[in-house]
Amino acid sequence: MEGWANISQVKEKITQGSAEEVTISYLKRIKKSRINAYTTVWEGAAEKAREIDEQGHNGPLAGIPIAIKDNISTKGISTTCSSKILQGYVPPYDAHVIERLKDAGAIILGKTNMDEFAMGTSTESSCYGPTLNPWDMERVSGGSSGGSAAAVAAGEAPIALGSDTGGSVRCPAAFCGVVGLKPTYGTISRYGLISYASSLEQIGPLATCVADIAALMDVIGGYDARDSTSVKTETVYKDALVDNVSDLKIGVPAEYFGAGIDPAVESAVWDAIQLFEELGASWEQVSLPHTPYALAACYIIAMSEASSNLARFDGTRYGYRKEGENWHVMASRTRAEGFGAEVKRRILLGTYALSAGYHDKYYLKALRVRTLVKRDFDLALKEFDCLMTPTMPVPAFKLGEKVDDPLALYLADVNTVPINLAGVPSISLPCGYTDGLPIGLQIIGKHFDEATVLRAAYSFEQNTEHHTRRPVEVV
């Protein structure tokens, strides 16, 4: 079996053979891979697939293999956030999304590589080393969900889960030429997601096509009483898969184009917007005036929340421990050796932003900017059904190109972080290529209106062939 397949194709292979055969074929492909997409491959995957065969393939995802980002709790399977400080940690419980996937019959292949504690744009800060881009193994896969996106792109999983705090699903989706959705905040339970910045992050699906995104959302979406931010919704996402945009009003934010954007990226996105017009949609330019301040505000908020969330990692209860004569020495040594450079940087900056004398100057001001950014989206989306922008301003950059320049890495997120501040849904899907590298189109919708976002993305996909292209052979 070829690795690159969507859910329908995998189901057909299961019908022709068995879920066990399909799972083993993915495990063999992962074993031969050179891209370093996985941190852990689950040894029980084939046995679980055999159980699914014996039970008769019940459930919407029965026998379908899936890759899970290494910051989502999986009972009995190592979960490390790609950090030395969580080495050896095996959760005693499943995240809400994992419970839903198991109930649907999905087979967990393993945990995927990521930027340490989801802090990054390139999956280069992982303690396991970087994940390589299947389209060009001298380039990054994007981050922080780089392992999940690369696994799907390389045919090492048909579907995957990631998490998105400032673009961490959409960035690698764009760089790896797959589809990735950041849902409305509250749509998917964060129970079992190891926290980085709680008010910004959402679990999101990655797949080879929009239909598989909808299929995953129908399984993992929904209310969970264990998550205080979870919202009750009754959307049937597969119903949004309609090839019709004749009534669609599209806003094109001027602030997302111009300086800093690669000309090939800008051209591909405008070509996509032109296609929507040919399909009957209308578009106008719109202004989101507070966009220039969103990046700084998002990073201040994220780092501040990280400095609080990561205080729990001290070597006392789980993970890596460096012994010391008392708790203070032990915790200090553990954190010094257990956390990587980028995590330390963000904890320090977050602690500084929250400290006496600077709390009002940085953190509270960032919260005020967040309100203004959200207001920009609310006003624009009253006038338009959705907004369209480039996902990333540039195609995938080379390994090591920005790793020593944190500010350059942060600036790469300029088109994705405003969406997390506003809490609205956003999808990235392939809309073109430059020098053999994928380009992502970002479609942004109203709160809890994933249906319009999915309809627009599905219509574009049905009228183009960008999603059918495959990366270079990687095994």
Residue pairs with C-beta under 8 A, 6 or more apart in sequence:
1 13
1 21
1 22
1 25
2 155
3 25
3 26
3 29
3 154
3 155
3 156
4 154
4 155
4 208
4 470
5 13
5 155
5 158
5 208
6 158
6 207
6 208
6 209
6 211
6 212
7 61
7 64
7 158
7 159
7 207
7 211
7 212
7 215
8 211
9 158
10 22
10 63
10 64
10 65
10 158
11 63
11 64
13 21
13 22
14 22
14 57
14 62
14 63
18 49
18 50
18 53
18 63
19 49
19 50
19 52
19 53
19 57
19 62
19 63
19 107
20 46
20 49
20 50
20 53
22 49
22 63
22 65
23 45
23 46
23 48
23 49
23 63
23 65
23 107
23 109
24 46
24 49
26 65
26 109
26 156
26 157
27 41
27 45
27 46
27 109
29 155
29 156
29 475
30 37
30 38
30 41
30 109
30 110
30 151
30 156
31 41
32 475
33 154
33 156
33 474
33 475
34 132
34 137
34 474
34 475
35 131
35 132
35 133
35 134
35 137
35 141
35 150
35 154
35 156
35 474
36 113
36 128
36 129
36 130
36 131
36 132
36 147
37 67
37 112
37 113
37 131
37 141
37 146
37 147
37 148
37 150
37 151
37 154
37 156
38 67
38 109
38 110
38 111
38 112
38 113
38 147
38 151
38 156
39 70
39 78
39 80
39 82
39 110
39 111
39 112
39 113
39 114
39 126
39 128
39 147
40 70
40 77
40 78
40 80
40 110
40 111
41 109
41 110
42 74
42 77
42 108
42 109
42 110
42 111
44 76
45 65
45 107
45 108
45 109
45 110
48 107
48 108
49 63
49 65
49 107
52 62
52 63
52 105
52 107
53 63
57 63
57 105
58 105
59 103
59 104
59 105
59 106
60 104
60 105
60 215
60 218
60 219
61 101
61 104
61 105
61 106
61 215
61 216
61 219
62 104
62 105
62 106
63 105
63 107
64 105
64 106
64 107
64 158
64 159
65 106
65 107
65 108
65 109
65 157
65 158
65 159
66 101
66 106
66 107
66 108
66 109
66 157
66 158
66 159
66 160
66 161
67 108
67 109
67 110
67 111
67 112
67 147
67 148
67 151
67 152
67 156
67 157
67 159
67 160
67 161
68 74
68 98
68 108
68 110
68 111
68 112
68 148
68 160
68 161
69 111
69 112
69 114
69 145
69 147
69 148
69 160
69 161
69 162
69 163
70 79
70 80
70 81
70 82
70 111
70 112
70 113
70 114
70 147
71 79
71 81
71 114
71 117
71 118
71 163
71 193
71 194
71 196
72 79
72 95
72 97
72 98
72 111
72 161
72 163
72 192
72 193
72 194
72 203
73 79
73 91
73 93
73 94
73 95
73 98
73 192
73 193
73 194
74 91
74 94
74 95
74 98
74 108
74 111
75 91
75 92
75 93
75 94
75 98
76 90
76 91
77 90
77 91
77 108
77 110
77 111
78 88
78 89
78 90
78 111
79 86
79 89
79 90
79 91
79 111
79 194
80 86
80 87
80 89
80 111
80 127
80 319
81 114
81 116
81 117
81 118
81 194
82 113
82 114
82 115
82 116
82 117
82 125
82 126
82 127
82 128
83 116
83 117
83 127
83 338
83 339
83 340
83 343
84 127
84 320
84 337
84 338
84 339
84 340
85 313
85 315
85 319
85 320
85 334
85 335
85 338
85 339
86 313
86 318
86 319
86 320
86 338
87 127
87 319
87 320
88 318
88 319
88 320
89 318
89 319
91 192
93 192
94 102
94 192
95 189
95 191
95 192
95 193
95 203
96 188
96 189
96 190
96 191
96 192
96 220
96 224
96 226
96 227
97 161
97 188
97 189
97 192
97 203
97 220
98 108
98 192
100 219
100 220
100 222
101 108
101 219
101 220
104 219
106 219
109 156
109 157
112 131
112 145
112 147
112 148
112 150
112 151
112 160
112 162
113 123
113 126
113 128
113 129
113 130
113 131
113 146
113 147
113 150
114 123
114 126
114 143
114 144
114 145
114 146
114 147
114 148
114 162
115 121
115 122
115 123
115 124
115 125
115 126
115 143
115 144
115 146
115 168
115 342
116 125
116 126
116 127
116 339
116 340
116 342
116 343
117 194
117 196
117 306
117 310
117 343
118 144
118 145
118 163
118 165
118 168
118 196
118 201
119 125
119 144
119 196
119 306
119 342
119 343
119 346
120 143
120 144
120 342
120 409
121 142
121 143
121 144
121 167
121 168
121 171
121 402
121 409
121 410
121 412
121 413
122 130
122 140
122 141
122 142
122 143
122 146
122 397
122 399
122 402
122 403
122 409
123 130
123 131
123 140
123 141
123 142
123 143
123 144
123 145
123 146
123 147
123 150
123 172
124 130
124 140
124 143
124 399
124 400
124 403
125 143
125 340
125 341
125 342
125 343
127 340
130 140
130 141
130 146
130 399
131 140
131 141
131 146
131 147
131 150
132 138
132 139
132 141
132 150
132 399
132 474
133 139
133 140
133 141
133 142
133 150
133 153
133 175
133 176
133 396
133 437
133 471
134 141
134 150
134 153
134 154
134 176
134 471
134 472
134 474
135 153
135 176
135 177
135 396
135 436
135 437
135 438
135 471
135 472
136 396
136 436
136 437
136 472
137 474
138 398
138 399
139 175
139 396
139 397
139 398
139 399
139 437
140 146
140 175
140 396
140 397
140 398
140 399
140 401
141 147
141 149
141 150
141 172
141 175
141 176
141 396
142 149
142 171
142 172
142 173
142 174
142 175
142 176
142 392
142 396
143 168
143 171
143 172
144 162
144 163
144 165
144 168
144 172
145 160
145 162
145 163
145 164
145 168
145 169
145 171
145 172
145 180
145 204
145 206
146 172
146 175
146 176
148 157
148 160
148 161
148 162
148 169
148 172
148 206
149 160
149 162
149 169
149 172
149 173
149 175
149 176
149 178
149 180
149 206
150 156
150 172
150 176
151 157
151 160
152 158
152 159
152 160
152 176
152 178
152 206
152 207
152 208
153 176
153 177
153 178
153 471
154 471
154 474
154 475
158 207
158 208
158 212
159 205
159 206
159 207
159 212
159 216
160 205
160 206
160 207
161 203
161 204
161 205
161 206
161 216
161 220
162 168
162 169
162 172
162 180
162 203
162 204
162 205
162 206
163 169
163 193
163 196
163 201
163 202
163 203
163 204
164 170
164 180
164 182
164 201
164 202
164 203
164 204
164 420
165 196
165 197
165 200
165 201
165 302
165 420
166 200
166 298
166 299
166 302
166 413
166 416
166 417
166 420
167 182
167 391
167 392
167 413
167 415
167 416
167 417
167 419
167 420
168 201
169 180
169 181
169 182
169 204
169 205
169 206
169 428
170 180
170 182
170 391
170 392
170 416
170 426
170 427
170 428
170 440
170 442
171 391
171 392
171 412
171 413
171 416
171 428
172 180
172 206
173 179
173 180
173 206
173 391
173 428
173 429
173 440
174 180
174 391
174 392
174 428
174 430
174 438
174 439
174 440
174 442
175 392
175 395
175 396
175 437
175 438
175 440
176 396
176 438
176 471
177 430
177 433
177 438
177 466
177 469
177 471
178 206
178 207
178 208
178 430
179 206
179 207
179 208
179 209
179 210
179 212
179 213
179 427
179 428
179 429
179 430
179 457
179 461
179 467
180 204
180 205
180 206
180 213
180 427
180 428
181 204
181 205
181 213
181 217
181 425
181 426
181 427
181 450
181 453
181 454
182 202
182 204
182 416
182 419
182 420
182 425
182 426
182 427
183 202
183 203
183 204
183 217
183 221
183 425
183 450
184 202
184 231
184 423
184 424
184 425
184 447
184 448
184 449
184 450
185 199
185 200
185 202
185 229
185 420
185 423
186 229
186 230
186 231
186 423
187 202
187 221
187 231
187 233
187 425
187 448
187 450
188 202
188 203
188 204
188 217
188 220
188 221
188 222
189 203
189 222
189 223
189 224
189 226
189 227
189 230
190 198
190 201
190 202
190 203
190 227
190 229
190 230
191 224
191 226
191 227
191 230
193 201
193 203
195 201
195 305
195 309
196 302
196 305
196 306
196 309
196 310
197 301
197 302
197 303
197 305
197 306
197 309
198 229
198 305
198 309
199 301
199 305
200 298
200 301
200 302
200 305
200 420
200 421
201 420
202 420
203 220
205 212
205 213
205 216
205 217
205 220
206 213
207 213
207 216
208 467
209 461
209 467
210 241
210 427
210 429
210 454
210 457
210 458
210 461
211 238
211 241
211 458
213 237
213 427
213 454
213 457
214 237
214 238
214 240
214 241
214 454
214 458
215 237
215 238
217 235
217 237
217 450
218 236
218 237
218 238
221 233
221 235
221 237
222 233
223 230
223 231
223 232
223 233
224 230
231 448
233 448
235 448
235 450
235 451
237 450
237 451
237 454
239 451
240 450
240 451
240 452
240 454
240 455
240 458
241 454
241 455
241 458
242 455
242 458
242 459
243 458
243 459
243 462
243 463
244 280
244 455
244 459
245 276
245 279
245 280
245 281
245 455
245 456
245 459
246 279
246 280
246 281
247 280
247 281
247 385
248 276
248 280
248 281
248 282
248 385
248 386
248 452
248 456
249 281
249 282
249 283
249 284
249 383
249 384
249 385
250 273
250 276
250 281
250 282
250 283
250 284
250 384
250 385
250 386
250 387
250 388
250 456
251 283
251 284
251 285
251 286
251 380
251 381
251 383
251 384
251 386
251 387
251 388
252 273
252 283
252 284
252 285
252 286
252 387
252 388
252 389
253 285
253 286
253 287
253 288
253 291
253 380
253 387
253 389
254 285
254 286
254 287
255 287
255 288
255 289
255 291
255 292
256 288
256 291
256 389
256 390
256 415
257 266
257 269
257 389
257 390
260 393
260 411
260 414
261 390
261 393
261 394
262 393
262 394
262 395
262 434
264 395
264 432
264 434
264 435
264 439
265 390
265 392
265 393
265 394
265 395
265 434
265 439
266 390
267 432
268 431
268 432
268 433
268 434
268 439
268 441
269 388
269 389
269 390
269 431
269 432
269 439
269 441
271 431
271 432
272 388
272 431
272 432
272 441
272 460
273 283
273 388
275 460
275 463
275 464
276 283
276 388
276 456
276 459
276 460
277 283
279 459
279 463
283 388
284 384
286 380
286 383
286 384
286 387
288 373
288 376
288 377
288 380
288 418
289 376
290 369
290 372
290 373
290 375
290 376
291 373
291 376
291 418
293 369
293 372
293 373
294 369
294 373
294 414
294 417
294 418
294 421
295 410
295 411
295 413
295 414
295 417
295 418
296 366
296 369
297 365
297 366
297 367
297 369
297 370
297 373
297 421
298 366
298 370
298 413
298 417
298 418
298 420
298 421
299 349
299 410
299 417
300 350
300 353
300 362
300 363
300 365
300 366
301 363
301 366
301 367
301 370
301 421
302 346
302 350
303 346
303 347
303 349
303 350
303 353
304 350
304 353
304 354
304 362
304 363
304 366
305 350
306 343
306 346
306 347
306 350
307 346
307 347
307 348
307 349
307 350
307 351
307 353
307 354
308 350
308 354
310 339
310 343
310 347
313 319
313 334
313 335
313 338
313 339
314 327
314 330
314 331
314 334
314 335
315 321
315 322
315 330
315 331
315 334
315 335
315 338
316 327
316 330
316 331
319 338
320 334
320 337
320 338
321 330
321 334
322 330
322 333
322 334
322 336
322 337
322 338
323 330
323 333
324 330
324 331
324 332
324 333
335 344
339 347
342 406
345 406
352 358
352 362
353 359
353 362
353 363
353 366
354 363
369 421
370 421
373 418
373 421
373 422
374 421
374 422
374 423
376 418
376 422
377 387
377 418
377 419
377 422
377 424
377 444
378 422
380 387
381 387
381 424
381 444
381 445
381 446
385 445
385 446
385 452
385 456
386 443
386 444
386 445
386 446
386 452
386 453
386 456
387 443
387 444
387 445
388 441
388 442
388 443
388 444
389 415
389 442
389 444
390 415
390 439
390 440
390 441
390 442
391 415
391 416
391 428
391 440
391 441
391 442
392 412
392 415
392 416
392 440
393 412
393 414
393 415
394 412
395 434
395 435
395 437
395 438
395 439
396 437
396 438
397 412
402 408
402 409
402 412
403 409
415 442
416 426
416 442
419 426
419 442
419 444
423 447
424 444
424 445
424 446
424 447
425 444
425 445
425 446
425 447
425 448
425 449
425 450
425 453
426 442
426 443
426 444
426 445
426 453
427 442
427 443
427 453
427 454
427 457
428 440
428 441
428 442
429 440
429 441
429 443
429 457
429 460
429 461
429 466
429 467
430 438
430 439
430 440
430 441
430 466
430 467
430 469
431 439
431 440
431 441
431 460
431 464
431 466
432 438
432 439
432 466
433 439
433 466
433 469
436 472
438 466
438 469
441 460
443 453
443 456
443 457
444 453
445 452
445 453
446 452
461 467
